[in-house]
Amino acid sequence: MDDWLIDDDRLSIGRKSVLPGEGFFIPDSYEEEQAEAEAAETLADAGVVVIADPDADGLACTALIREARGEGALLPAGPHELTEALEWTAEYADPDATVFICDLCPDRESDIAPLDALIEAVERVVWFDHHQWPEDLAADVDAAGVERTVGDSEEVCTADVALSELDYDFDEQWADLAAVTRDHDLWIRDDPRSDDLADLSYWSEPEEYIEAVRDHGPDLSPEFHEFLDEKRVEKEALIEKAVERAELREVGEWTVGVTYGRCSQNEVAEALREQGADAAVIVKPAGSASIRGTDSFERAHEVAQQVNGGGHPKAAGCKPDIYDDMMDYAHHWTTQGAVAKQAIVDAFRRLPEDEEEGVDTER
């Protein structure tokens, strides 16, 4: 396949909105081989290892750990990459290493299958999080010997947990960083700096982001603000496309805004809330989806758990298991996520009348 076919720079906003990014078209086997080689190099001789979601919250945790411990080799891992990260750390980490797992929550037993091997391979494993944990998986992680601390997902972000649990006298800059990170991660949005942190974590490399917040806390340098201003022109155009194609559906007692597109899901969800949506579903071209709630709908994690995902009461993610081959993805792009949308809307309909119990939110 010619490189120009997947070159983002040559696509119009309209086409970019409905197609996945270049990375989608690189085979997973090739990416995994490269990622494992990079992980082995990162983990070699590291006394402290951080496995973290590379968003603003996970990277803030990494910065806090480096400040407290003086080091911290970062192994970035999204929710669907947790198993591989645990496997690679068990295989390549130094036996004397302390491993921190941050801002990640297992959705199923297979996610933590390598945990016993990791416990045996390293000196200590610490887990900081703030997501909604299924009780059975929480019990399994605790029984394995992990030092697990999970904050209240409605009150704190994982950076708050790290700030509280790490044995270190942090300067005020770090408390400020955690507060601004929380402002975005819990979708409070009282502090304009929180959008800056979220956008910078998305558009910059993890190490660049960590260096920026270690140097300046949540008050970014003028150079970063200039960078963000340039990137936001396209961001706003992609948000506009997603909002334009959204529709409001009445699902049981709720109004659910449903849309499709490569976009910043939080801003799209806010626009749909302003149109009267109790919840928002944003299906992405790569096949995943974001589910956002409001004060009138705090069960996003329950919806996501039915379609291969999980998260918080007001913010969750998933990837419906509906893609068997590239023809399914072609249908996904040309119908703007019709099958994925329906699978998630059906999950709303299957919600029981009362919230499900059996979720461990604090420890």
N, C-alpha and C positions, 0 to 999 in steps of 0.2 A: 504494500500500500504506500502510495506517495505521501511524504511528510506533509505536503501542503494541504492535503485533505483534512487533516486534524489540527492545522495551525490556527490557534485562537486569534492571532493578530490579524488574520485576513477575513474573519467572519464579521458580518454585521451584527448589531445588537439583537435583532430579531432572531437570527439563526443561533447565535451564541446562547440565547435564553433557553432554547429548546434542546440543545445538544450538550452532552457531557464534555468535560475538559479533556485535554490531550492525554492525561494520565490514565483515563478510563480504557484507552485503546492499547495500552501496554499489557501483555499477558501477565496474569497474576504469578505464574511460575517464574517468569523472568524477574518481576519485581521482588518476589520473595527471596530469590537467590541473591539478588543485590542487597536486599534489606538484611539478610542473615549475615552476609559478609561485612556489612557496615556495623551490625550489632556486635559481631565478634571483635572487631577493631575497637569499638567504643568501650566494650566491657573489659578488655585486657588490662589487668593490673589496677582496676578502679576499686578504691576502698569503699566508696559510696556510689550506689546506683539508684537512679530515679526512673521508674517506669511511669509515664504520665501522659494523659490526654494532652495533645499539643494545642489546646485552646488557652485563652487568657488565664483561666483558673488553674489548669494543670501546670502551665509554665510559671505562674506566680509561685506555686508550691515548690517547683524546682529551684527558683531563685532564692526562696526562703531557706531551703535545705542547704544550698551552697553557702549562703551567708552564715548559717549556724554551724555547718560541719566543715567548711573550708574547701569542699569539693562535692562533686555529684555528677557522674556521667549520665547523661540523659539518653533514655531509650524511648522515643515518642511512640505512642500506641493509642489508636482509637479504640472504641468499645469492641469492634469486630477483630481487633488485632491483639487482644489481651492474651489469648492462648499462646500465640507465637512468641510474644514478648517474654512470657514466663518460661517457655521452653528454652529460648536462647539464653536467657539469664542463668537458668539452671546449668546449661552446658558450658557457657563461656565465662561466667563471673568468677572472680577470685574467691577462694574458700573463706577468706576472712572478711568478705564484703558485707556491708549492711545495705539491704535493698528496701527502698521506699516505693510503694505503689500509690499513685495519687490521682484522684478525680476519675476513677474507673470503678464500675460496678458490674459484677458478673450477672448475666441474664439467665444462664443455664449451667448445668453441672459440667459440661464439656469445656466451658470457659476457664475453669480452674483445675482441669485435669492434671496439669504439670506442677501443681502447687506443692505436693509432697516431695517431688524431686528437688524443687527449689529450696524448700526448708532444709533438706539434707545437704544441699550443695553449698550453702552460704551460712554466715554467722548469725544473721538476724534478718527478719522480714517484718516491715512495718507498713500498715495500710491506712491511708487517710482518705476519707471520702465524705460525701454528703447526699448521695443518691438514696432512693428507696430500695432497700435490700430485701429480697425474699428470705424468709426466716430459715429455710433449709440450707441455702447457700451461705448465709451468715454463720450458721452453726458449723458447717463444714470448714469454713475458713478459720474460725476460732479454734476448732478441734485440731486443726493442722499445726497450730502453734504460732499463728500470725498475731502480731500486736495490732489489732484493728480498732480504729476510732472513726465512727461515723456521726457527723453532726446532723442536726435537724435541717432537712432540705428546704424548709420554709423560712429558716432564720439565718443560715450561714452558708457560705461557699466552702470549698475544700481549702482554699488559702487561709480562711479563718481557723479551720481545724489545725492546719500545720503551724500557724502562728501561735496557737494556744498550746499545742502538744510538744513542740520542739523545745528542748532545754537550752534556751539561749535568751539573752537580754537584747531584744531587737530595738533598734531606734524607731522613732515615731514614723519615719518614712515607710517602714514595713507595715505598720498598722494601717496607715493611709492606703497603701497598695492593696491590702486585703479588703478594706472597706469599699474602695472603688471597684475592685474585681467583683465583690458581692453585689454591688449596685447593678452591674450588667448581668451577672450570672443568674440572679434571682429576678431579673427583669423589673427592677425598681425604677431605674432611670431618673434618679434625682440629681445625679452628678454627671455633667456633660463629659467629663474625662473618661467615663466608663465605656462609651462608644469608641473613643480613641483607642483604648486598650484592646477592645474586642477586634476592631478593624486591623490594628497593627499585628495582633497575633495571627490573624487570618492571612494577611498579605506578606508578612516577613518570614524569614527563616527562624526556627525556634531559638537558636543561639543568639541571633540578632535581637530578638524580643527580650530574652533574658538579660542581655547586656544593657539594653535600654532601661529596663525597670530597676536593675541593680544600680545604675548610674543616677537615674532621675526619679525613681519611684513612679507614681502615676502621672507626674508632670513631664511630659515628653519634650524633647528638644525641638527647636524650630525646624531643623532638618526633617524630623519625623512628621511634623505637622504639614510641611510642604508635600512630602511623599503621600500622606493620607488625602490631602486635598485633590491631588491628581488622580488617585485611585477611585475616589468617591464619585467622580463624574460618571464612570461606567457603572459603578454600584447602583446609583440612583436610577439609571436607565433600566437596569435589569429588574430592580424592584418595581418600577412602573409597569413593565411588561407583565410581571407575575400578578400584580394587582388588577390590571386590565382584564386578564383572562379568568379571574376568580369568579366563583358562583357561590351563593349561599344556599345551603340545603337544610331543610327541617328534618332532623333525625331524632325521633322521640321527643323529649322535652327541650332539646337544644337546637340552636341555630349554628351550623358548622360551615365555616368558610373553607372552600376547597379550591386549590389552585396547583399549578405546575410551573416549574422553571428553575433555571440556575440563578439563584438569588440569595440575598441575605434574609433568612427566614424570620428573624425576629421583627424586622421592620415591616415585612409583609404581613405578619400576624397582627401587628399593631394596627395597620391600616384596615384589616378585616374586622378587628374588634371595633374600630370606630364606625364601621358599617353595620354593626349590630351582631357580629358573630360571638357566640359563647366560647367557641373553640376554633382553631384553624389547623388545616392540614396542608402542608406544602410538600408536594411530591417533586423530587429532583430527577433530572435526566439520567443520572447514574443508577437510579432504581431505589435509592433510600428516600426517606420522608421524615419531615419534622412535624411534630404535633404540639401545638401550643394551646394552653388553657387561659382562663381568666378567673376572676373572683366567683363567677357563676359556673365554672367548670374546672374542677381540680382533680381530674381523673385521667390526665393524659398518659400517665405511666400504665394505667390499666388497659387503655386502648393499645398502647405500644406492645405490651406483653403478649397480646394475642397475635401479633403480626411480626414476630421475630425481633423484638426490641425491648426497651425499658427506659427508665428515666425518672423524672420528678412529676409531682401532681400537676404542675403547670407547664412543664417542658420535657418532652420526651422525643425519642427517635426510634426508627425502625427501618427494616428493609424486608417487605413482604417476600415470601418464598414463592415467587411466581415466574422466575426467569430460568427457563430450561435451555435455551440456546439463543443465538444472535437474532433469530427471527422474532423472538419474544421482545428483545430490546428494540428492534426496528419498529415493532408494533407500538411499543411504549413511547418512542419518540414521535411517531406519526399521529398517534391518538392523544398525545400530551398526557400520558400516564393514566389512561382510562381504567385499566385493570387494577393498578395499584390504588388509585383513588377509591374504587368500589370496595376493594378488600379492607381498606381502613375505615370507610364509612360503615361497612357491615360490622366491623369490630365495635364501633360506637353503639350500634343497635343491640349487640349481644351483652352490653354491660348490665349487670344485675341492678336491681333497684337500689340496693344499699352498697356502699363501698366495700370491696373485698377486704377481709382481714388477713393477717398472716404476713405483715410487712414490718421488718425491723428497721426503724428509722434512726434510732440512737443507741449508743452504747457508752 
